[in-house]
Amino acid sequence: MKIQKFLPMLFGILVMVSACSAQNQNTTDTKQKKLEKEDIKFEIVQTEKLKIEQIRGIGYPGNDDKLYIATDDGLKMYKDNQWFETTTGNHDYMGFQAVHDGFIASGAPQNDMNLKEKLGVVHSKDKGESLEHIAFYGQNQFYFIGTDYSGNGLYVINQEESKELSFGVNYSLDHGETWNESKLNNFKADSLGMIAVHPNSGETVAMSTRSGIYYSIDNGNTMNIITEPYMVTALTFLGDELLFSSVENDQIHLKKINPQSGELTAFTIPFLAYENPITFLAVNPKNPLQIAFTTYNNDLYESINGGKSWTNLFINGKKEAE
């Protein structure tokens, strides 16, 4: 089955797409800035001020002990009440996914004349200092990427059919060497959304849609809905279960579901207005009690006790609540 229309998922993704278009139009300006900064050494430095315009993803890379926030202006990192950022390599990261040895992402380069305008799928093992080009470099940028913790099981949503990729969901089980189309049999939603991949099984995936979660154990070739038909805005795996956020009766919920039994567990979270849904979720594979989520208005919350209590790390993209 092929989805004939690509309908970006919810409010945050629409903003991301429009913001990226504007940034691509400013390529000349960013290249000029590169000329002024080309001698700056890559470092991860502590920062006292933080203002984020667009959050592209969050995660806990296995080669670091910080929470990473991927933005349209590079990586921001958090640990023990301290914030950090990189001095260079501040790319517009999209589809950010934390893996055991770093992170995988897509997007558009910023302030770097040596990179093509579309990053394709890239992999960094040194906290963003350098990027390994996995696939489609210079050809595509992907707003949705999913990967297992090893980084071998990769999924992308392609918006334009090409010789290399089919329109819709495509996957690789060998770290991007070869790609296949997910057939999406039984998929009846009118949108393609966020992709979550089981951390230990690249064949097992789930997708959030405006009409629930679809789940697959065969690379997305067969998809089965496992929730009621409510809007799901974000999801990630928590072991063998799925942690997800839904919008029901004008309320924002955080739950987990066992895909096999359908058993649901609800979490208590700080109040979120209907206009401020959860956009990204992350679980630390090395410590499943450590969970984080972001919202449409660029709020960030983290729990270190499995969701029993939450700390607000910033509001509206700012480091401290005003």
N, C-alpha and C positions, 0 to 999 in steps of 0.2 A: 504494500500500500504506500502511495506517495501522498503527502500532504501538499495540496496545490497552492495553499496560501501560508506564508509564514506570518503568524500573528505573535509579536513579542509579548512576553508574559508580564502583565500588570504594569503599574505606574512606573516603577523604578527602571525597568528595561527600556521603556519608551524614552525616558529622559536620557538614559545612557546612549541610545542610538543617536538622538538628536545632538547630544553634546559631542559625540565622536565626529559627526559630520562637520560640525563647526570647527573642531580642532584640525581636521584634515585640510580645511580651507586655509588654515593658518600655518601651513608647512613652511613657507618661506620665512615667516617670523621666527619659528622655532629653530630653523637651521641657522639663522643669524645669531640667535642666542647661543647656539653651540660654539660658534666662532669665538664668543666672548668667554666661554667656560671650558674650552677644550683641554686646558692644563690642570683642571681640578682633579685631585686624586680621589678615587672611590673610598669612602669610609662610611661606617655606620656611627652616627653621632647622636648624642642625647639632645633633645630639643625641649625648650620651655614653652614654646608656642606651637599650636597645632590648629590648622583650619583646613578642613577637607571639603571639597566641592562635590566630588562624585566618588562613592564607594563602589568598587568593581567586584569585590570578593574578600573573604576572610579565611584564615586557616592556621593550622599549627604544623609547620614543616618539621619533619623528623630530624633534620640536621641542626635544629636550633631549639631554644627553650622559650621563645617569644611567640606571642600572638601577632600574626601578620594581617595588615589591612592593605589590600591592593586598591589603589586609587587612580584617578586620571593624572596624578602628579607623582607617580612612583609608589614606593613601599613605605608604610609607617608600621612601627613595631612597638609592642607593649610588653613590659615585664615589671612586676613589683613596684607599681605606681610610678614607673618611669616610661617616658616615650622616646622613641628613636626614629631616625629617618636616614636615608642614604643621601650622600652629597652629589652623586651623579647617577646616571641610569634611571632617571625619574620618568619612566615610560608610562604611557596610558595603558595599563594592564587590564585586559578583559578576560573573562572565563577563568579567573585565577583558581588554581587547585594545589593544595599542599600535598606533597608526597614524601616518601621516607628519606630522600636525599636532597630535598629542596622544594621547588615548586614548578608547576607547568602552567603556562598561560598563553594568551594571544594578545592582540592589541596593536597599538601604533607607537612608534618610537617618538621620543621627545628629545630635542637638543642633541641629536646625534646624526650627523651627515653620513655616517658609515653604514647606517641601517636603512633597508628599504621601508617604504611607507606602510606595508602590511607585514606584520611579524609572522603570520601563519601560526604554527604551534611551536612554542619555544620551551626550553627546560633550563633552569638555573640550579646549579649545585653549590654556588658560592654566595648565596643571599642577594642575588641580583647584580653582582659585579660583572658577570658575563652571561651570555645567552647562547645555548646550543640550539641550532635550528633543526627541529625534528621533522617538520613537514609543512609544505605549502608556503614556504617563505617567499614574500613578495607577491603572493597570489590572493591570500584570504586573510581576513581577521574574523575571529569567532567570538560572539557574545556569550555563547554557551559551550562550555567544555566540561566533561566529566572524566574522572580517572580513578582507578583503584590506588591503593597506597603505594604499590610498587611502581606505578607510572607506566606499566606495560599495557593495561587495559584502558584504552582511550576512546572517548566519544566526542563528536562535534556535531553541531547543527549547522548545516550549510544552507545559506540563503539563496545561492545562485548555482544552478547546475553547471558543471564543467566536465572536462575530459577526465579529471582526476577524481571528482567527487559527485555523487548523486545529490539532488536536492533533498533536504531533510536530514535525517539522522544517519551518520556514518560512524563506523567503529574500526579500531585496530587492536589486536591482541599482542602485537610485537613492538610496542613503543613507536608506532607510526611508520613502520617499514611498509606494511601493506594495509589496505583499507577495503571495507565492505559496507554495503548499504544495509541498514536495519529495515526489515520489511514492515514492521509495525502492524502485523496482523491483529485484528480485534481492537485496534486503537480507534476510538470514536470521538475523541475530544476535538474541539475546533481550534486548538492552539497547541503549539509545542512549547514546553517550558523548561525549567531547570532540570538538569540531569544529575542524578546521584549514582555512584558506582560502589558496589560492595567493596570494602577495603581489602578483602582477601580473595575476591573472585571477580575477575573482569567480565565474566559472562552475565553477572547479576546486576541489573540496573533498575532504577525507578525514575519516573518523571512527574513533576508537578504540572497540573493543568488547571484551567478554570472550572473543571468538572471532576476534580479528584486526583488521586495518585494512581498511575499505571505502573505495573510491576512486571518484570521479565527475568527469566533465568536463562534465556537463550539469545543474549546480545540485542534485545529489543526486536527480535523477529516475531515473537508472539508477546503481546501486551495484554495484561488483565487488570481491570480496575479493582482496587482493594479497599477503597473508602467509599463513603457516601459521596454524592455528586456536589460537594461544596468546593469553593475556590481554595486552592493550595498555592501559597506564594513562595515557599522555600522548603527545602528538605535536604537531609543528609543522613548517612547511615550512622547508627549508634550500635556497633557490633552487628548482629544479624537483624536488628530492628531498624525502623526508620523514624527519625526525629523530624517533625514537620510542623509548619505553621499554616493554619487555615483561617478563613474569614467566614464566620457564620453568624447570621442575625446581627450584622453590624458590629460584631465583636471579634477581636484578634485572639486566637488560641495557639498554644504550643502543646503538642501531643507527641506520643510515640506509638507506633503500631507494629505488631508482629505480623509480617506479611503472610505467614503460614496459617495462623489461627485467627487473625483479625482482631486480636485483643488490643484494646486501646488504653493508654494511660495518659492522664492530663497533668500538665505542669502548671504551677502558679507563677505568673510573671507580672512584672510591673504593668500598670494600666497603659494601654496604647490606644490612641484614638483610631477610629475606623479609617481615617485618611492617612494613617501612619503605619501601614502593615510591615511585617518582618520581611526583609529582602534577602538576607543571607544567614545561613546557619553553619556552625563549625563545631566539631568535636575533636578533642586531642586524642589521636589513636594511642599515644603513650600513657594517657591518663583520661579515661572516659568520663571522669567526674568534672572535667574542665570543658565547659560549653560556652559558646559565645553566639550572639546574634546582632545583626544590624537592622535598621529600619529605613523606610523611605525618606524620612527626614534626617537621615545621617546620625541617628542615635546608636550608641554601641553599649551593649550589656554583656557581662561575663559572670559565670557561676563557676566556683571551684568545688562545689559540693553536690554536683549532679542535678542542679536546678532547684535546690531547696531555698536558696537565696541568691540575689543578683546584685552586682555592683554596676552602677552607671559610669562608664569610663569617659564618655563624652556625649554632649547634646548638640544637635545641629552641626555636627562636624567639628566642634570646638572641644579642646582638651578638657575643660572643666565646665560644669554647669554654672550658668550665671545667676 
